[in-house]
Amino acid sequence: MSVNELFDVIFRWVHLIAGIMWVGNSMLFNWLDRNLEKRGHELGKLSQGKIFMVHSGAFYEAEKMLLEPGAMPKNLYWFKWQNGITWISGICLFIVVYYMNNAAYLVDPSRHGTSPIVGITMSVSALFVGWIVYDALWRILGELRPRLATALSIAMLFGAAFAFSQFFSGRGAYLQTGVLMGTIMTGNVWFTIVPSQHELIDATTTGRPQDPLISLRAKQRSIHNNYLTFPLLFIMVSSHFPAANQSYLNWAILIVVMIGGAGVRHFMNIRYRGDGVQLPTPKWLAPAFVMAGIAAFGLFVGTRVTAPAQARFDGPVSFARVQEILATRCTMCHSAKPSDAVFKSAPLGVMFDTPAQIQVMAPKIRYRVFELQNMPFNNQTQITSQERAELARWIDDGARTE
């Protein structure tokens, strides 16, 4: 294992663990807020509701409240470092995978002539500019015209996804969109939500009222993070689905999936009405399935829209010619001993060293090389249209090796 692969494993593992903790806490507290009960309990004047839960062999009683001035408890538990570690480990992982190795995963010479240094600069700049624009928008319009701010935020996010797809590789565009969303979510935590909690503690300690504007901003940003969670989780696993991220319409697929994921999250949210009341199951589950169906439909249809058809190759293609093409264009990565500077082992264990290995992968070769045209990776070996057509013709003729 190389040093790069070691860092990849470490940061990916930490990122996954911290992300589970952060998302889990976020979803639990969101659920608590929506299920608090005010009726049937003896609540104090500063109480905002109470709830009983059962778990791990016992009952839990949770109450949301403000505190009297000076009534700070001895032990107070915060939930912030799950987010911080998730973002830090995610950025480190992004650097290791997408910035190192000459930005091979980030830029795609066949898509746009962006050099590695320009691509990295664009990527970093987009994160800073994206957060600044989003934060300024919500500080200016968030309290007065939240619907307009929401519409503008969604439009800019979709616009960013489209722009990234024009300059970065398909996989890079998806992850760049995800890192932008994660950066916004982390900015919400550390620049709005946590300061609100500090203000609440300071106000309680000193006996002064809390600024309601700070609380409003914190609640808004918390809701934003809640709706971004499902789309971001899809992006986190999207590198496993090249049919989506390297599709001809990859940006459109991503937008549809984000709409569907956020829609599912919305109907899960509105299910709970508080005080133990829930919407009837058909009223929230049916539209949630509709939103999930929109995402699934976008994936199914969008990934079947291919680039303009390649010219067909007339005449038979020998297996010797197929081996020649694969040896020139593919085996630098897909071999027992790759010569590529990035891939030290064959991606997904796919190798083209023997006739049997080539023949068994024939359907995948046709799909990735001819139909999707997303292999070789970033077309770094400069395979030609005729060579793609030759491989397809050999496969269509039965993929014979004799």
C-alpha positions as CSV (number, residue, x, y, z in Angstrom):
1,M,0.0,0.0,0.0
2,S,1.4,3.4,-1.0
3,V,1.4,6.5,1.3
4,N,-1.4,8.0,-0.8
5,E,-3.6,4.9,-0.4
6,L,-2.9,4.8,3.4
7,F,-4.0,8.4,3.8
8,D,-7.1,7.6,1.6
9,V,-8.1,4.8,3.9
10,I,-7.5,6.7,7.2
11,F,-9.3,9.9,6.1
12,R,-12.1,8.0,4.5
13,W,-12.7,5.9,7.6
14,V,-12.6,8.9,10.0
15,H,-14.9,10.8,7.6
16,L,-17.4,8.0,7.6
17,I,-17.4,7.5,11.4
18,A,-17.7,11.3,12.1
19,G,-20.3,11.7,9.4
20,I,-22.5,9.0,10.9
21,M,-22.2,10.6,14.3
22,W,-23.0,14.1,13.0
23,V,-25.9,13.1,10.8
24,G,-27.3,10.8,13.5
25,N,-27.2,13.5,16.1
26,S,-28.8,16.0,13.7
27,M,-31.6,13.7,12.7
28,L,-32.3,12.7,16.4
29,F,-32.5,16.3,17.5
30,N,-34.7,17.3,14.6
31,W,-37.0,14.4,15.5
32,L,-37.1,15.5,19.1
33,D,-38.0,19.1,18.1
34,R,-40.9,17.9,16.0
35,N,-42.3,15.5,18.6
36,L,-42.1,17.5,21.8
37,E,-45.3,17.3,23.9
38,K,-46.8,20.3,25.8
39,R,-50.1,18.7,26.7
40,G,-50.4,16.1,29.5
41,H,-47.2,17.2,31.3
42,E,-46.5,19.6,34.1
43,L,-44.2,22.0,32.4
44,G,-42.4,25.0,33.8
45,K,-42.9,28.5,32.3
46,L,-39.6,28.2,30.4
47,S,-40.3,24.7,29.1
48,Q,-40.8,24.2,25.4
49,G,-42.0,20.6,25.6
50,K,-41.2,17.1,26.9
51,I,-41.0,13.6,25.5
52,F,-40.6,10.1,26.8
53,M,-38.6,7.5,24.9
54,V,-37.7,3.9,25.4
55,H,-34.3,2.5,24.4
56,S,-31.6,0.0,25.6
57,G,-33.8,-1.5,28.3
58,A,-35.0,1.7,30.0
59,F,-37.0,4.9,29.6
60,Y,-35.6,8.3,28.8
61,E,-37.3,11.6,29.7
62,A,-36.1,14.6,27.6
63,E,-37.3,18.2,28.0
64,K,-36.4,21.3,25.9
65,M,-36.3,24.5,27.9
66,L,-34.7,27.8,28.6
67,L,-33.1,28.4,31.9
68,E,-33.6,31.0,34.6
69,P,-30.8,33.6,34.8
70,G,-27.7,32.2,36.5
71,A,-29.2,28.6,36.5
72,M,-26.5,27.0,34.4
73,P,-26.1,23.3,35.1
74,K,-22.8,21.9,36.3
75,N,-22.3,19.7,33.2
76,L,-23.4,20.9,29.8
77,Y,-22.9,18.7,26.7
78,W,-22.3,20.1,23.3
79,F,-22.6,18.5,19.8
80,K,-20.3,20.3,17.5
81,W,-17.1,18.3,17.0
82,Q,-18.8,15.6,15.0
83,N,-19.4,18.2,12.3
84,G,-15.9,19.7,12.6
85,I,-14.2,16.4,12.3
86,T,-16.5,15.3,9.4
87,W,-15.6,18.5,7.5
88,I,-11.8,18.4,8.3
89,S,-11.5,14.7,7.4
90,G,-13.6,15.3,4.3
91,I,-11.4,18.1,3.1
92,C,-8.3,16.0,3.8
93,L,-9.8,13.1,1.8
94,F,-10.7,15.5,-1.1
95,I,-7.1,16.7,-1.2
96,V,-5.7,13.2,-1.2
97,V,-8.0,11.9,-3.9
98,Y,-8.8,14.9,-6.1
99,Y,-5.8,17.3,-5.7
100,M,-2.9,15.0,-5.4
101,N,-1.6,12.8,-8.3
102,N,-1.8,15.8,-10.6
103,A,-5.5,16.2,-10.0
104,A,-6.2,13.1,-12.1
105,Y,-9.7,12.6,-10.7
106,L,-10.6,16.3,-10.6
107,V,-9.9,17.4,-14.2
108,D,-10.9,15.6,-17.4
109,P,-8.8,16.7,-20.5
110,S,-11.5,15.2,-22.8
111,R,-14.2,17.3,-21.2
112,H,-12.4,20.6,-20.9
113,G,-8.8,21.7,-21.3
114,T,-8.4,22.7,-17.6
115,S,-4.9,22.2,-16.3
116,P,-4.5,20.6,-12.9
117,I,-3.3,23.8,-11.1
118,V,-6.2,25.8,-12.6
119,G,-8.6,23.1,-11.7
120,I,-7.4,23.0,-8.1
121,T,-7.5,26.8,-7.9
122,M,-11.1,26.9,-9.2
123,S,-12.1,24.2,-6.8
124,V,-10.7,26.0,-3.7
125,S,-12.1,29.3,-4.9
126,A,-15.6,27.9,-5.4
127,L,-15.7,26.7,-1.8
128,F,-14.8,30.1,-0.4
129,V,-17.0,32.1,-2.8
130,G,-19.9,29.7,-2.4
131,W,-20.0,30.1,1.4
132,I,-19.5,33.9,1.3
133,V,-22.3,34.4,-1.2
134,Y,-24.7,32.0,0.6
135,D,-24.0,33.5,4.0
136,A,-24.4,37.1,2.8
137,L,-27.7,36.2,1.0
138,W,-29.2,34.8,4.1
139,R,-28.0,37.6,6.4
140,I,-29.5,40.2,4.0
141,L,-32.7,38.4,2.9
142,G,-33.1,35.6,5.4
143,E,-35.2,37.4,8.0
144,L,-37.2,39.6,5.6
145,R,-37.8,37.4,2.5
146,P,-36.8,33.8,3.3
147,R,-38.7,32.4,0.3
148,L,-36.8,34.5,-2.1
149,A,-33.5,33.6,-0.3
150,T,-34.5,29.9,-0.6
151,A,-35.2,30.2,-4.3
152,L,-32.0,32.0,-5.0
153,S,-30.0,29.5,-2.9
154,I,-31.4,26.5,-4.8
155,A,-30.9,28.2,-8.2
156,M,-27.2,29.0,-7.3
157,L,-26.6,25.4,-6.1
158,F,-28.0,23.9,-9.3
159,G,-26.0,26.4,-11.3
160,A,-22.9,25.5,-9.4
161,A,-23.5,21.8,-10.2
162,F,-23.9,22.6,-13.9
163,A,-20.8,24.8,-13.9
164,F,-18.7,22.2,-12.2
165,S,-19.7,19.6,-14.8
166,Q,-18.4,21.8,-17.6
167,F,-14.9,22.2,-16.1
168,F,-14.3,19.1,-13.9
169,S,-14.5,15.4,-14.6
170,G,-17.9,13.8,-13.9
171,R,-16.7,12.3,-10.7
172,G,-14.9,15.5,-9.7
173,A,-18.0,17.6,-10.5
174,Y,-20.2,15.5,-8.2
175,L,-17.7,15.6,-5.3
176,Q,-17.0,19.3,-5.8
177,T,-20.8,19.9,-5.4
178,G,-20.8,17.8,-2.3
179,V,-17.8,19.5,-0.8
180,L,-19.5,22.9,-1.4
181,M,-22.6,21.7,0.3
182,G,-20.6,20.3,3.2
183,T,-18.7,23.5,3.5
184,I,-21.9,25.5,3.7
185,M,-23.3,23.1,6.3
186,T,-20.1,23.4,8.3
187,G,-20.1,27.2,8.0
188,N,-23.7,27.2,9.3
189,V,-22.6,25.2,12.3
190,W,-19.5,27.2,13.3
191,F,-20.5,30.7,12.2
192,T,-24.2,30.7,13.1
193,I,-25.5,27.8,15.2
194,V,-22.6,27.5,17.6
195,P,-22.4,31.3,18.2
196,S,-26.1,31.2,18.9
197,Q,-25.5,28.6,21.6
198,H,-22.7,30.7,23.0
199,E,-25.1,33.7,23.1
200,L,-27.7,31.5,24.9
201,I,-25.2,30.5,27.5
202,D,-23.8,34.0,28.0
203,A,-27.3,35.5,28.3
204,T,-28.4,32.8,30.8
205,T,-25.2,33.3,32.8
206,T,-25.4,37.1,32.9
207,G,-29.2,37.3,33.3
208,R,-30.0,39.2,30.1
209,P,-32.5,38.3,27.4
210,Q,-31.2,36.4,24.3
211,D,-31.2,38.2,20.9
212,P,-34.1,36.5,19.0
213,L,-32.5,37.3,15.7
214,I,-29.6,35.1,16.5
215,S,-31.9,32.2,17.4
216,L,-33.9,32.7,14.2
217,R,-30.7,32.5,12.1
218,A,-29.6,29.4,13.9
219,K,-32.9,27.7,13.4
220,Q,-32.9,28.6,9.7
221,R,-29.4,27.3,9.1
222,S,-30.2,24.1,11.0
223,I,-33.2,23.5,8.7
224,H,-30.9,24.1,5.7
225,N,-28.5,21.5,6.9
226,N,-31.3,19.1,7.5
227,Y,-32.6,19.3,3.9
228,L,-29.1,19.1,2.4
229,T,-28.3,15.8,4.3
230,F,-29.9,13.3,1.9
231,P,-28.5,14.8,-1.3
232,L,-25.1,15.0,0.2
233,L,-25.2,11.4,1.3
234,F,-25.9,10.4,-2.3
235,I,-22.9,12.4,-3.5
236,M,-20.7,10.7,-1.0
237,V,-21.3,7.3,-2.6
238,S,-21.7,8.6,-6.2
239,S,-18.1,7.7,-7.2
240,H,-19.3,4.1,-7.2
241,F,-21.8,4.9,-9.9
242,P,-19.9,6.1,-13.1
243,A,-23.1,5.6,-15.1
244,A,-24.4,8.6,-13.2
245,N,-21.4,10.9,-12.6
246,Q,-19.8,10.3,-16.0
247,S,-23.1,10.4,-17.9
248,Y,-23.6,12.8,-20.8
249,L,-26.2,14.6,-18.7
250,N,-24.5,14.1,-15.3
251,W,-25.4,17.5,-14.0
252,A,-29.1,17.0,-14.8
253,I,-29.1,13.6,-13.1
254,L,-27.5,15.2,-10.0
255,I,-30.1,18.0,-9.8
256,V,-33.0,15.5,-10.1
257,V,-31.5,13.3,-7.4
258,M,-31.0,16.3,-5.1
259,I,-34.6,17.4,-5.6
260,G,-35.8,13.8,-4.9
261,G,-33.6,13.4,-1.8
262,A,-34.5,16.8,-0.3
263,G,-38.2,16.0,-1.1
264,V,-38.0,12.7,0.8
265,R,-36.5,14.5,3.8
266,H,-39.3,17.1,3.7
267,F,-42.1,14.6,3.9
268,M,-40.3,12.8,6.7
269,N,-40.0,16.1,8.5
270,I,-43.7,17.1,8.2
271,R,-44.8,13.7,9.3
272,Y,-44.6,14.8,13.0
273,R,-47.0,17.5,14.2
274,G,-45.9,17.6,17.9
275,D,-47.8,16.5,21.0
276,G,-47.8,12.9,19.8
277,V,-49.8,13.8,16.7
278,Q,-48.6,12.5,13.3
279,L,-49.9,12.9,9.8
280,P,-51.9,9.8,8.6
281,T,-49.4,7.5,6.9
282,P,-50.7,7.9,3.3
283,K,-50.4,11.7,3.6
284,W,-46.6,11.7,4.1
285,L,-45.5,8.3,2.9
286,A,-47.1,8.5,-0.5
287,P,-45.5,11.8,-1.5
288,A,-42.2,10.7,0.0
289,F,-42.3,7.7,-2.4
290,V,-43.2,10.1,-5.2
291,M,-40.1,12.1,-4.5
292,A,-38.0,9.0,-4.2
293,G,-39.5,7.9,-7.5
294,I,-38.4,11.2,-9.1
295,A,-34.8,10.5,-8.0
296,A,-34.9,6.9,-9.3
297,F,-36.5,8.0,-12.6
298,G,-33.9,10.6,-13.1
299,L,-31.2,8.0,-12.5
300,F,-32.7,5.5,-14.8
301,V,-33.6,7.8,-17.7
302,G,-30.7,10.2,-17.4
303,T,-28.0,7.5,-17.4
304,R,-29.5,6.1,-20.6
305,V,-29.0,9.4,-22.5
306,T,-25.7,8.9,-24.2
307,A,-23.4,11.2,-26.1
308,P,-24.0,11.7,-29.8
309,A,-23.7,8.3,-31.5
310,Q,-20.3,7.1,-32.6
311,A,-19.8,6.0,-36.1
312,R,-20.1,2.2,-36.6
313,F,-17.2,0.2,-37.8
314,D,-17.9,-1.8,-41.0
315,G,-16.3,-5.2,-41.3
316,P,-15.1,-7.8,-38.9
317,V,-12.6,-7.1,-36.1
318,S,-10.0,-9.7,-35.1
319,F,-9.3,-10.6,-31.5
320,A,-5.6,-9.7,-32.2
321,R,-6.8,-6.2,-33.1
322,V,-8.8,-6.0,-29.9
323,Q,-5.8,-7.0,-27.8
324,E,-3.8,-4.3,-29.5
325,I,-6.3,-1.6,-28.7
326,L,-6.6,-2.7,-25.1
327,A,-2.8,-3.0,-24.6
328,T,-2.4,0.5,-26.0
329,R,-5.4,2.2,-24.3
330,C,-6.4,0.2,-21.2
331,T,-3.8,-2.1,-19.7
332,M,-1.7,0.7,-18.3
333,C,-4.4,0.6,-15.5
334,H,-6.3,-2.7,-16.0
335,S,-3.4,-5.1,-15.5
336,A,-1.9,-7.2,-12.8
337,K,1.0,-4.8,-12.9
338,P,-0.3,-1.3,-13.9
339,S,2.1,1.2,-15.2
340,D,-0.1,4.2,-14.5
341,A,1.2,6.7,-12.0
342,V,-2.2,7.0,-10.2
343,F,-3.6,3.4,-10.2
344,K,-1.1,1.1,-8.5
345,S,-3.6,-1.8,-8.6
346,A,-6.2,-2.6,-11.2
347,P,-9.4,-0.5,-10.6
348,L,-12.2,-2.8,-9.2
349,G,-9.9,-5.7,-9.9
350,V,-10.6,-5.6,-13.7
351,M,-7.7,-6.9,-15.7
352,F,-7.2,-7.5,-19.5
353,D,-4.1,-9.6,-19.4
354,T,-5.6,-12.8,-20.7
355,P,-8.2,-13.6,-23.4
356,A,-10.5,-15.1,-20.8
357,Q,-10.4,-11.8,-18.7
358,I,-11.1,-9.8,-21.8
359,Q,-14.0,-12.0,-23.0
360,V,-15.8,-12.1,-19.6
361,M,-15.7,-8.3,-19.4
362,A,-16.9,-7.7,-23.0
363,P,-20.4,-6.4,-22.1
364,K,-18.8,-3.9,-19.6
365,I,-16.2,-2.9,-22.2
366,R,-18.9,-2.1,-24.7
367,Y,-21.0,-0.2,-22.2
368,R,-18.2,1.9,-20.7
369,V,-16.0,2.4,-23.8
370,F,-18.6,2.7,-26.6
371,E,-21.9,3.7,-25.1
372,L,-21.0,5.9,-22.1
373,Q,-17.6,6.8,-23.6
374,N,-16.2,7.3,-20.0
375,M,-13.4,4.8,-20.3
376,P,-10.4,5.0,-20.5
377,F,-10.5,7.2,-17.4
378,N,-10.6,10.8,-18.5
379,N,-9.5,9.4,-21.9
380,Q,-5.9,9.9,-20.8
381,T,-4.7,7.4,-23.4
382,Q,-6.4,9.2,-26.2
383,I,-8.5,6.4,-27.6
384,T,-10.0,7.3,-30.9
385,S,-13.6,7.0,-32.1
386,Q,-12.7,4.4,-34.6
387,E,-11.0,2.2,-31.8
388,R,-14.2,2.5,-29.7
389,A,-16.2,1.4,-32.7
390,E,-13.9,-1.5,-33.4
391,L,-14.3,-2.8,-29.9
392,A,-18.1,-2.5,-30.1
393,R,-18.1,-4.3,-33.4
394,W,-16.0,-7.2,-32.1
395,I,-18.4,-7.6,-29.1
396,D,-21.5,-7.3,-31.3
397,D,-20.1,-10.1,-33.4
398,G,-19.9,-12.5,-30.4
399,A,-16.6,-11.4,-28.7
400,R,-14.8,-14.5,-30.0
401,T,-11.2,-15.0,-29.0
402,E,-10.1,-17.6,-31.5
